[in-house]
Amino acid sequence: PFPCARLRNLPYDAALEDILILFQGLVVIDVVISSQGDAFVIFANPMDFQMALQR
């Protein structure tokens, strides 16, 4: 299983590009954005996930 971070309270117009910019330099496998202001970001490894939590 890949580590997954849930982002909450995003602006409703948040786009994939916005999330990728936030996690620039980390290996993002997939991003799923809901229309409710949430997103799930799947990282390639636990190290990138831990670094993402610091942002």
C-alpha distance matrix in Angstrom:
0.0 3.8 6.6 8.9 12.7 15.2 18.6 21.6 25.3 25.0 28.3 28.4 29.2 26.1 25.0 22.1 24.3 24.8 21.1 20.8 23.9 22.7 19.7 21.8 21.1 17.3 14.9 13.8 11.8 12.9 15.2 16.2 19.6 21.3 25.1 25.1 24.4 20.7 17.9 14.1 13.0 9.7 10.0 9.5 9.3 10.1 13.7 14.0 12.4 15.1 17.7 17.1 17.8 21.1 22.2
3.8 0.0 3.8 6.3 10.0 13.0 16.0 19.3 22.9 22.4 25.5 26.0 26.5 23.2 22.0 19.0 20.9 21.4 17.7 17.2 20.2 19.0 15.9 18.1 17.4 13.6 11.3 10.2 8.7 10.2 12.4 14.0 17.3 19.5 23.3 23.4 22.2 18.6 15.5 11.7 9.9 6.4 6.3 6.2 6.5 7.7 11.0 10.6 9.2 12.3 14.5 13.6 14.8 18.1 18.9
6.6 3.8 0.0 3.8 6.9 10.2 13.2 16.5 20.2 19.9 23.4 24.2 24.9 21.6 20.9 18.2 20.1 19.8 16.0 16.0 18.7 16.8 14.0 16.6 16.2 12.5 11.1 10.0 9.9 10.8 12.0 13.7 16.4 18.5 22.2 21.8 20.3 16.6 13.7 10.2 8.4 5.8 5.6 7.2 6.5 6.0 9.3 8.7 6.2 9.1 11.6 10.6 11.2 14.6 15.7
8.9 6.3 3.8 0.0 3.8 6.7 9.8 13.0 16.7 16.4 19.8 20.5 21.5 18.3 17.9 15.6 17.8 17.3 13.5 14.2 17.0 15.0 12.8 15.9 16.4 12.9 11.8 9.7 9.7 9.3 9.4 10.5 12.9 14.9 18.5 18.0 16.5 12.8 10.0 6.5 5.5 4.3 6.2 9.2 9.5 9.1 11.8 10.3 7.2 10.3 12.3 10.1 10.6 14.2 14.6
12.7 10.0 6.9 3.8 0.0 3.8 6.4 9.8 13.4 13.3 16.9 18.1 19.2 16.0 16.2 14.5 16.5 15.2 11.6 13.0 15.3 12.7 11.3 14.8 15.9 12.8 12.8 10.5 11.6 10.8 9.6 10.6 11.9 13.7 16.9 16.0 14.0 10.5 8.2 5.7 5.2 6.5 8.0 11.6 11.8 10.8 12.5 10.6 7.3 9.6 11.1 8.2 8.1 11.7 11.7
15.2 13.0 10.2 6.7 3.8 0.0 3.8 6.4 10.1 10.6 14.2 15.2 16.9 14.0 14.9 14.0 16.4 14.8 11.5 13.9 16.1 13.5 13.0 16.7 18.4 15.6 15.8 13.0 13.9 12.1 9.9 9.6 9.8 10.9 13.9 12.5 10.6 7.0 5.8 4.6 6.4 8.9 11.3 14.9 15.5 14.5 16.3 14.2 11.0 12.9 14.2 10.9 10.2 13.6 13.0
18.6 16.0 13.2 9.8 6.4 3.8 0.0 3.8 7.0 7.0 10.8 12.3 13.9 11.1 12.6 12.3 14.4 12.2 9.4 12.5 14.0 11.3 11.9 15.5 17.9 15.7 16.5 13.8 15.3 13.2 10.3 10.1 9.1 10.2 12.5 11.0 8.2 5.5 5.0 6.2 7.7 11.1 13.1 16.9 17.6 16.8 17.8 15.3 12.5 14.1 14.5 10.8 10.3 13.0 11.5
21.6 19.3 16.5 13.0 9.8 6.4 3.8 0.0 3.8 5.5 9.2 10.7 13.2 11.2 13.6 14.3 16.5 13.9 11.9 15.4 16.5 13.9 15.1 18.7 21.3 19.4 20.2 17.4 18.8 16.4 13.2 12.1 10.1 10.0 11.3 8.9 6.2 4.6 6.7 8.9 11.2 14.6 16.8 20.6 21.3 20.2 21.3 18.9 16.1 17.3 17.7 14.1 13.1 15.4 13.8
25.3 22.9 20.2 16.7 13.4 10.1 7.0 3.8 0.0 3.8 6.5 8.5 11.3 10.1 13.3 15.0 16.8 13.8 12.9 16.6 17.2 14.8 16.8 20.1 23.1 21.7 22.8 20.0 21.6 19.0 15.5 14.2 11.5 10.8 10.8 8.2 5.2 6.2 9.0 12.0 14.2 17.8 20.0 23.8 24.6 23.7 24.4 21.9 19.3 20.3 20.3 16.7 15.7 17.5 15.3
25.0 22.4 19.9 16.4 13.3 10.6 7.0 5.5 3.8 0.0 3.8 6.2 8.1 6.4 9.7 11.6 13.2 10.3 9.8 13.6 14.1 12.2 14.6 17.5 20.8 19.7 20.8 18.0 19.6 17.0 13.3 12.5 9.4 9.6 9.6 8.3 4.6 6.0 7.8 11.2 12.9 16.6 18.7 22.4 23.7 23.3 23.8 20.8 18.7 20.2 19.6 15.9 15.8 17.3 14.6
28.3 25.5 23.4 19.8 16.9 14.2 10.8 9.2 6.5 3.8 0.0 3.8 5.3 5.3 9.1 12.0 13.2 10.4 11.3 14.9 15.0 13.8 16.7 19.1 22.7 22.1 23.1 20.3 21.9 19.1 15.4 14.4 10.9 10.8 9.6 9.0 5.9 8.8 10.6 14.3 15.8 19.6 21.7 25.2 26.8 26.6 27.0 23.8 22.0 23.6 22.6 19.0 19.1 20.4 17.3
28.4 26.0 24.2 20.5 18.1 15.2 12.3 10.7 8.5 6.2 3.8 0.0 3.8 5.6 8.7 11.9 13.7 11.8 12.7 16.1 16.8 16.2 18.7 21.0 24.6 23.7 24.3 21.1 22.1 18.9 15.1 13.4 9.6 8.8 6.5 7.0 5.3 8.7 10.6 14.4 16.4 20.0 22.5 26.0 28.0 28.1 28.8 25.6 23.7 25.7 25.0 21.2 21.6 23.3 20.3
29.2 26.5 24.9 21.5 19.2 16.9 13.9 13.2 11.3 8.1 5.3 3.8 0.0 3.8 6.2 9.9 11.1 9.7 11.5 14.4 14.9 15.1 17.7 19.4 23.1 22.8 23.3 20.2 21.4 18.4 14.8 13.7 10.2 10.5 8.7 10.2 8.4 11.0 11.9 15.4 16.7 20.2 22.5 25.7 28.0 28.5 28.9 25.4 24.1 26.2 25.1 21.4 22.4 23.7 20.4
26.1 23.2 21.6 18.3 16.0 14.0 11.1 11.2 10.1 6.4 5.3 5.6 3.8 0.0 3.8 7.0 8.3 6.3 7.7 10.8 11.4 11.4 13.9 15.8 19.4 19.0 19.6 16.7 18.1 15.3 11.8 11.4 8.3 9.7 9.4 10.6 7.8 9.4 9.3 12.6 13.3 16.9 18.9 22.1 24.3 24.8 25.1 21.6 20.4 22.5 21.3 17.7 18.9 20.2 17.0
25.0 22.0 20.9 17.9 16.2 14.9 12.6 13.6 13.3 9.7 9.1 8.7 6.2 3.8 0.0 3.8 5.4 5.3 6.8 8.9 10.2 11.2 13.1 14.4 17.9 17.5 17.6 14.6 15.8 13.1 9.9 10.1 7.8 10.3 10.6 12.8 10.5 11.1 9.9 12.4 12.5 15.6 17.5 20.4 23.0 24.1 24.4 20.7 20.0 22.5 21.2 17.7 19.5 21.0 17.8
22.1 19.0 18.2 15.6 14.5 14.0 12.3 14.3 15.0 11.6 12.0 11.9 9.9 7.0 3.8 0.0 3.8 5.4 5.3 6.2 8.7 10.0 10.9 12.0 15.2 14.5 14.2 11.2 12.2 9.7 7.1 8.4 7.6 11.0 12.5 14.6 12.4 11.9 9.4 10.9 10.1 12.7 14.4 16.9 19.8 21.2 21.6 17.9 17.5 20.4 19.1 15.8 18.1 19.8 16.9
24.3 20.9 20.1 17.8 16.5 16.4 14.4 16.5 16.8 13.2 13.2 13.7 11.1 8.3 5.4 3.8 0.0 3.8 5.5 5.1 6.1 8.6 10.0 10.1 13.5 13.8 14.1 11.8 13.6 12.0 10.1 12.0 11.3 14.5 15.6 17.6 15.0 14.8 12.5 13.9 12.4 14.8 15.6 17.9 20.6 22.1 21.8 18.0 18.2 20.8 18.8 15.9 18.6 19.5 16.3
24.8 21.4 19.8 17.3 15.2 14.8 12.2 13.9 13.8 10.3 10.4 11.8 9.7 6.3 5.3 5.4 3.8 0.0 3.8 5.5 5.2 6.4 8.9 9.9 13.6 13.9 15.0 12.8 15.2 13.5 11.0 12.6 11.1 14.0 14.9 16.1 13.0 13.0 11.3 13.2 12.1 15.1 15.9 18.7 20.9 21.8 21.3 17.6 17.4 19.5 17.4 14.2 16.4 17.1 13.7
21.1 17.7 16.0 13.5 11.6 11.5 9.4 11.9 12.9 9.8 11.3 12.7 11.5 7.7 6.8 5.3 5.5 3.8 0.0 3.8 5.4 5.0 6.4 8.5 11.9 11.3 12.2 9.7 12.2 10.6 8.1 10.2 9.5 12.8 14.5 15.4 12.2 11.2 8.8 10.0 8.5 11.5 12.3 15.4 17.4 18.2 18.0 14.3 13.8 16.1 14.5 11.1 13.4 14.6 11.6
20.8 17.2 16.0 14.2 13.0 13.9 12.5 15.4 16.6 13.6 14.9 16.1 14.4 10.8 8.9 6.2 5.1 5.5 3.8 0.0 3.8 5.4 5.2 5.8 9.1 8.9 9.5 7.7 10.5 9.8 8.6 11.7 11.9 15.6 17.5 18.8 15.8 14.6 11.7 11.9 9.4 11.3 11.3 13.6 16.0 17.3 16.8 13.0 13.5 16.0 13.9 11.2 14.3 15.3 12.5
23.9 20.2 18.7 17.0 15.3 16.1 14.0 16.5 17.2 14.1 15.0 16.8 14.9 11.4 10.2 8.7 6.1 5.2 5.4 3.8 0.0 3.8 5.4 4.9 8.7 9.9 11.7 10.8 14.0 13.6 12.3 15.1 14.7 18.0 19.5 20.5 17.2 16.4 14.1 14.9 12.5 14.6 14.1 16.4 18.3 19.3 18.1 14.3 15.1 16.9 14.2 11.8 14.7 14.8 11.5
22.7 19.0 16.8 15.0 12.7 13.5 11.3 13.9 14.8 12.2 13.8 16.2 15.1 11.4 11.2 10.0 8.6 6.4 5.0 5.4 3.8 0.0 3.8 5.7 9.1 9.4 11.8 10.8 14.2 13.9 12.2 14.7 14.2 17.3 19.0 19.2 15.7 14.7 12.6 13.3 11.1 13.5 13.1 15.8 17.1 17.3 16.2 12.6 12.8 14.1 11.5 8.8 11.2 11.3 7.9
19.7 15.9 14.0 12.8 11.3 13.0 11.9 15.1 16.8 14.6 16.7 18.7 17.7 13.9 13.1 10.9 10.0 8.9 6.4 5.2 5.4 3.8 0.0 3.8 6.3 5.7 8.1 7.7 11.4 11.8 11.1 14.3 14.8 18.1 20.4 20.7 17.5 15.7 13.0 12.5 9.5 11.0 9.8 12.2 13.4 14.0 12.8 9.1 9.8 11.5 9.0 6.6 9.9 10.4 8.0
21.8 18.1 16.6 15.9 14.8 16.7 15.5 18.7 20.1 17.5 19.1 21.0 19.4 15.8 14.4 12.0 10.1 9.9 8.5 5.8 4.9 5.7 3.8 0.0 3.8 5.5 8.1 8.7 12.4 13.4 13.2 16.7 17.3 20.8 22.9 23.7 20.5 19.0 16.2 15.7 12.5 13.5 11.8 13.3 14.8 15.9 14.1 10.6 12.4 13.9 10.9 9.6 13.1 13.0 10.6
21.1 17.4 16.2 16.4 15.9 18.4 17.9 21.3 23.1 20.8 22.7 24.6 23.1 19.4 17.9 15.2 13.5 13.6 11.9 9.1 8.7 9.1 6.3 3.8 0.0 3.8 6.7 9.0 12.5 14.5 15.2 18.9 20.1 23.6 26.1 26.7 23.6 21.7 18.7 17.6 14.0 14.1 11.4 12.0 13.0 14.3 12.0 8.9 11.7 13.0 9.9 9.9 13.5 13.1 11.8
17.3 13.6 12.5 12.9 12.8 15.6 15.7 19.4 21.7 19.7 22.1 23.7 22.8 19.0 17.5 14.5 13.8 13.9 11.3 8.9 9.9 9.4 5.7 5.5 3.8 0.0 3.8 6.1 9.6 11.9 12.9 16.5 18.1 21.6 24.4 24.9 22.1 19.7 16.5 14.8 11.1 10.6 7.7 8.4 9.4 10.8 9.1 5.6 8.3 10.2 7.9 7.6 11.4 11.9 11.2
14.9 11.3 11.1 11.8 12.8 15.8 16.5 20.2 22.8 20.8 23.1 24.3 23.3 19.6 17.6 14.2 14.1 15.0 12.2 9.5 11.7 11.8 8.1 8.1 6.7 3.8 0.0 3.8 6.4 9.4 11.4 15.1 17.4 20.9 24.0 24.8 22.4 19.8 16.2 14.0 10.3 8.8 5.8 5.6 7.8 10.3 9.7 6.5 8.9 11.7 10.5 10.0 13.5 14.9 14.3
13.8 10.2 10.0 9.7 10.5 13.0 13.8 17.4 20.0 18.0 20.3 21.1 20.2 16.7 14.6 11.2 11.8 12.8 9.7 7.7 10.8 10.8 7.7 8.7 9.0 6.1 3.8 0.0 3.8 5.8 7.6 11.3 13.7 17.2 20.4 21.3 19.1 16.5 12.8 10.7 7.0 5.9 4.5 6.1 9.0 11.3 11.6 8.3 9.1 12.5 11.8 10.0 13.3 15.3 14.2
11.8 8.7 9.9 9.7 11.6 13.9 15.3 18.8 21.6 19.6 21.9 22.1 21.4 18.1 15.8 12.2 13.6 15.2 12.2 10.5 14.0 14.2 11.4 12.4 12.5 9.6 6.4 3.8 0.0 3.8 7.2 10.4 13.6 16.9 20.3 21.6 19.9 17.1 13.3 10.7 7.7 5.4 5.4 5.8 9.4 12.3 13.5 10.8 11.1 14.8 14.9 13.1 16.0 18.5 17.6
12.9 10.2 10.8 9.3 10.8 12.1 13.2 16.4 19.0 17.0 19.1 18.9 18.4 15.3 13.1 9.7 12.0 13.5 10.6 9.8 13.6 13.9 11.8 13.4 14.5 11.9 9.4 5.8 3.8 0.0 3.8 6.7 10.0 13.3 16.6 18.1 16.8 14.1 10.3 8.1 6.0 5.2 7.3 9.1 12.3 14.5 16.1 13.1 12.6 16.4 16.5 14.0 16.4 19.2 17.9
15.2 12.4 12.0 9.4 9.6 9.9 10.3 13.2 15.5 13.3 15.4 15.1 14.8 11.8 9.9 7.1 10.1 11.0 8.1 8.6 12.3 12.2 11.1 13.2 15.2 12.9 11.4 7.6 7.2 3.8 0.0 3.8 6.4 9.9 13.1 14.5 13.0 10.5 6.9 5.7 4.6 6.3 9.1 11.8 14.6 16.1 17.5 14.3 13.2 16.7 16.6 13.5 15.5 18.3 16.5
16.2 14.0 13.7 10.5 10.6 9.6 10.1 12.1 14.2 12.5 14.4 13.4 13.7 11.4 10.1 8.4 12.0 12.6 10.2 11.7 15.1 14.7 14.3 16.7 18.9 16.5 15.1 11.3 10.4 6.7 3.8 0.0 3.8 6.6 10.1 11.6 10.9 8.5 5.4 5.1 6.6 8.6 12.0 14.9 17.4 18.6 20.4 17.4 15.7 19.0 19.4 16.0 17.4 20.4 18.7
19.6 17.3 16.4 12.9 11.9 9.8 9.1 10.1 11.5 9.4 10.9 9.6 10.2 8.3 7.8 7.6 11.3 11.1 9.5 11.9 14.7 14.2 14.8 17.3 20.1 18.1 17.4 13.7 13.6 10.0 6.4 3.8 0.0 3.8 6.7 8.4 7.5 6.0 4.2 6.5 8.6 11.6 14.8 17.9 20.3 21.0 22.5 19.4 17.6 20.5 20.5 16.9 18.0 20.7 18.5
21.3 19.5 18.5 14.9 13.7 10.9 10.2 10.0 10.8 9.6 10.8 8.8 10.5 9.7 10.3 11.0 14.5 14.0 12.8 15.6 18.0 17.3 18.1 20.8 23.6 21.6 20.9 17.2 16.9 13.3 9.9 6.6 3.8 0.0 3.8 5.3 6.1 5.4 5.9 8.5 11.5 14.4 17.8 21.0 23.1 23.6 25.3 22.4 20.2 22.9 23.3 19.6 20.1 22.9 20.8
25.1 23.3 22.2 18.5 16.9 13.9 12.5 11.3 10.8 9.6 9.6 6.5 8.7 9.4 10.6 12.5 15.6 14.9 14.5 17.5 19.5 19.0 20.4 22.9 26.1 24.4 24.0 20.4 20.3 16.6 13.1 10.1 6.7 3.8 0.0 3.8 5.6 7.2 8.9 12.0 14.9 18.0 21.3 24.5 26.7 27.0 28.6 25.6 23.4 25.9 26.0 22.3 22.6 25.1 22.8
25.1 23.4 21.8 18.0 16.0 12.5 11.0 8.9 8.2 8.3 9.0 7.0 10.2 10.6 12.8 14.6 17.6 16.1 15.4 18.8 20.5 19.2 20.7 23.7 26.7 24.9 24.8 21.3 21.6 18.1 14.5 11.6 8.4 5.3 3.8 0.0 3.8 5.7 8.8 11.9 15.2 18.4 21.6 25.1 26.8 26.6 28.2 25.5 22.9 25.0 25.3 21.6 21.3 23.9 21.8
24.4 22.2 20.3 16.5 14.0 10.6 8.2 6.2 5.2 4.6 5.9 5.3 8.4 7.8 10.5 12.4 15.0 13.0 12.2 15.8 17.2 15.7 17.5 20.5 23.6 22.1 22.4 19.1 19.9 16.8 13.0 10.9 7.5 6.1 5.6 3.8 0.0 3.8 6.9 10.5 13.2 16.8 19.6 23.2 24.8 24.5 25.7 22.8 20.4 22.3 22.3 18.5 18.4 20.6 18.3
20.7 18.6 16.6 12.8 10.5 7.0 5.5 4.6 6.2 6.0 8.8 8.7 11.0 9.4 11.1 11.9 14.8 13.0 11.2 14.6 16.4 14.7 15.7 19.0 21.7 19.7 19.8 16.5 17.1 14.1 10.5 8.5 6.0 5.4 7.2 5.7 3.8 0.0 3.8 7.0 10.0 13.4 16.4 20.0 21.4 21.1 22.5 19.9 17.2 19.3 19.7 16.0 15.8 18.5 16.6
17.9 15.5 13.7 10.0 8.2 5.8 5.0 6.7 9.0 7.8 10.6 10.6 11.9 9.3 9.9 9.4 12.5 11.3 8.8 11.7 14.1 12.6 13.0 16.2 18.7 16.5 16.2 12.8 13.3 10.3 6.9 5.4 4.2 5.9 8.9 8.8 6.9 3.8 0.0 3.8 6.4 9.9 12.9 16.4 18.2 18.2 19.7 16.9 14.5 17.1 17.4 13.7 14.2 17.1 15.3
14.1 11.7 10.2 6.5 5.7 4.6 6.2 8.9 12.0 11.2 14.3 14.4 15.4 12.6 12.4 10.9 13.9 13.2 10.0 11.9 14.9 13.3 12.5 15.7 17.6 14.8 14.0 10.7 10.7 8.1 5.7 5.1 6.5 8.5 12.0 11.9 10.5 7.0 3.8 0.0 3.8 6.5 9.8 13.3 14.9 15.1 17.0 14.4 11.9 14.8 15.7 12.3 13.0 16.3 15.1
13.0 9.9 8.4 5.5 5.2 6.4 7.7 11.2 14.2 12.9 15.8 16.4 16.7 13.3 12.5 10.1 12.4 12.1 8.5 9.4 12.5 11.1 9.5 12.5 14.0 11.1 10.3 7.0 7.7 6.0 4.6 6.6 8.6 11.5 14.9 15.2 13.2 10.0 6.4 3.8 0.0 3.8 6.4 10.0 11.8 12.5 14.0 11.1 9.1 12.5 12.9 9.7 11.3 14.4 13.3
9.7 6.4 5.8 4.3 6.5 8.9 11.1 14.6 17.8 16.6 19.6 20.0 20.2 16.9 15.6 12.7 14.8 15.1 11.5 11.3 14.6 13.5 11.0 13.5 14.1 10.6 8.8 5.9 5.4 5.2 6.3 8.6 11.6 14.4 18.0 18.4 16.8 13.4 9.9 6.5 3.8 0.0 3.8 6.8 8.9 10.1 12.2 9.7 8.2 11.9 12.8 10.5 12.4 15.6 15.1
10.0 6.3 5.6 6.2 8.0 11.3 13.1 16.8 20.0 18.7 21.7 22.5 22.5 18.9 17.5 14.4 15.6 15.9 12.3 11.3 14.1 13.1 9.8 11.8 11.4 7.7 5.8 4.5 5.4 7.3 9.1 12.0 14.8 17.8 21.3 21.6 19.6 16.4 12.9 9.8 6.4 3.8 0.0 3.8 5.6 7.4 8.8 6.3 5.9 9.6 10.3 8.9 11.3 14.0 14.0
9.5 6.2 7.2 9.2 11.6 14.9 16.9 20.6 23.8 22.4 25.2 26.0 25.7 22.1 20.4 16.9 17.9 18.7 15.4 13.6 16.4 15.8 12.2 13.3 12.0 8.4 5.6 6.1 5.8 9.1 11.8 14.9 17.9 21.0 24.5 25.1 23.2 20.0 16.4 13.3 10.0 6.8 3.8 0.0 3.8 7.2 8.5 7.0 7.9 11.2 11.9 11.5 14.1 16.4 16.8
9.3 6.5 6.5 9.5 11.8 15.5 17.6 21.3 24.6 23.7 26.8 28.0 28.0 24.3 23.0 19.8 20.6 20.9 17.4 16.0 18.3 17.1 13.4 14.8 13.0 9.4 7.8 9.0 9.4 12.3 14.6 17.4 20.3 23.1 26.7 26.8 24.8 21.4 18.2 14.9 11.8 8.9 5.6 3.8 0.0 3.8 5.5 5.7 6.5 8.9 10.3 10.9 12.9 15.1 16.3
10.1 7.7 6.0 9.1 10.8 14.5 16.8 20.2 23.7 23.3 26.6 28.1 28.5 24.8 24.1 21.2 22.1 21.8 18.2 17.3 19.3 17.3 14.0 15.9 14.3 10.8 10.3 11.3 12.3 14.5 16.1 18.6 21.0 23.6 27.0 26.6 24.5 21.1 18.2 15.1 12.5 10.1 7.4 7.2 3.8 0.0 3.8 5.5 4.9 6.1 8.6 9.7 10.6 12.9 14.8
13.7 11.0 9.3 11.8 12.5 16.3 17.8 21.3 24.4 23.8 27.0 28.8 28.9 25.1 24.4 21.6 21.8 21.3 18.0 16.8 18.1 16.2 12.8 14.1 12.0 9.1 9.7 11.6 13.5 16.1 17.5 20.4 22.5 25.3 28.6 28.2 25.7 22.5 19.7 17.0 14.0 12.2 8.8 8.5 5.5 3.8 0.0 3.8 5.3 5.2 6.3 8.6 10.1 11.2 13.2
14.0 10.6 8.7 10.3 10.6 14.2 15.3 18.9 21.9 20.8 23.8 25.6 25.4 21.6 20.7 17.9 18.0 17.6 14.3 13.0 14.3 12.6 9.1 10.6 8.9 5.6 6.5 8.3 10.8 13.1 14.3 17.4 19.4 22.4 25.6 25.5 22.8 19.9 16.9 14.4 11.1 9.7 6.3 7.0 5.7 5.5 3.8 0.0 3.8 5.5 5.0 6.1 8.7 10.1 11.0
12.4 9.2 6.2 7.2 7.3 11.0 12.5 16.1 19.3 18.7 22.0 23.7 24.1 20.4 20.0 17.5 18.2 17.4 13.8 13.5 15.1 12.8 9.8 12.4 11.7 8.3 8.9 9.1 11.1 12.6 13.2 15.7 17.6 20.2 23.4 22.9 20.4 17.2 14.5 11.9 9.1 8.2 5.9 7.9 6.5 4.9 5.3 3.8 0.0 3.8 5.4 5.0 6.4 9.1 10.3
15.1 12.3 9.1 10.3 9.6 12.9 14.1 17.3 20.3 20.2 23.6 25.7 26.2 22.5 22.5 20.4 20.8 19.5 16.1 16.0 16.9 14.1 11.5 13.9 13.0 10.2 11.7 12.5 14.8 16.4 16.7 19.0 20.5 22.9 25.9 25.0 22.3 19.3 17.1 14.8 12.5 11.9 9.6 11.2 8.9 6.1 5.2 5.5 3.8 0.0 3.8 5.4 5.2 6.9 9.4
17.7 14.5 11.6 12.3 11.1 14.2 14.5 17.7 20.3 19.6 22.6 25.0 25.1 21.3 21.2 19.1 18.8 17.4 14.5 13.9 14.2 11.5 9.0 10.9 9.9 7.9 10.5 11.8 14.9 16.5 16.6 19.4 20.5 23.3 26.0 25.3 22.3 19.7 17.4 15.7 12.9 12.8 10.3 11.9 10.3 8.6 6.3 5.0 5.4 3.8 0.0 3.8 5.4 5.3 7.1
17.1 13.6 10.6 10.1 8.2 10.9 10.8 14.1 16.7 15.9 19.0 21.2 21.4 17.7 17.7 15.8 15.9 14.2 11.1 11.2 11.8 8.8 6.6 9.6 9.9 7.6 10.0 10.0 13.1 14.0 13.5 16.0 16.9 19.6 22.3 21.6 18.5 16.0 13.7 12.3 9.7 10.5 8.9 11.5 10.9 9.7 8.6 6.1 5.0 5.4 3.8 0.0 3.8 5.3 5.4
17.8 14.8 11.2 10.6 8.1 10.2 10.3 13.1 15.7 15.8 19.1 21.6 22.4 18.9 19.5 18.1 18.6 16.4 13.4 14.3 14.7 11.2 9.9 13.1 13.5 11.4 13.5 13.3 16.0 16.4 15.5 17.4 18.0 20.1 22.6 21.3 18.4 15.8 14.2 13.0 11.3 12.4 11.3 14.1 12.9 10.6 10.1 8.7 6.4 5.2 5.4 3.8 0.0 3.8 5.5
21.1 18.1 14.6 14.2 11.7 13.6 13.0 15.4 17.5 17.3 20.4 23.3 23.7 20.2 21.0 19.8 19.5 17.1 14.6 15.3 14.8 11.3 10.4 13.0 13.1 11.9 14.9 15.3 18.5 19.2 18.3 20.4 20.7 22.9 25.1 23.9 20.6 18.5 17.1 16.3 14.4 15.6 14.0 16.4 15.1 12.9 11.2 10.1 9.1 6.9 5.3 5.3 3.8 0.0 3.8
22.2 18.9 15.7 14.6 11.7 13.0 11.5 13.8 15.3 14.6 17.3 20.3 20.4 17.0 17.8 16.9 16.3 13.7 11.6 12.5 11.5 7.9 8.0 10.6 11.8 11.2 14.3 14.2 17.6 17.9 16.5 18.7 18.5 20.8 22.8 21.8 18.3 16.6 15.3 15.1 13.3 15.1 14.0 16.8 16.3 14.8 13.2 11.0 10.3 9.4 7.1 5.4 5.5 3.8 0.0
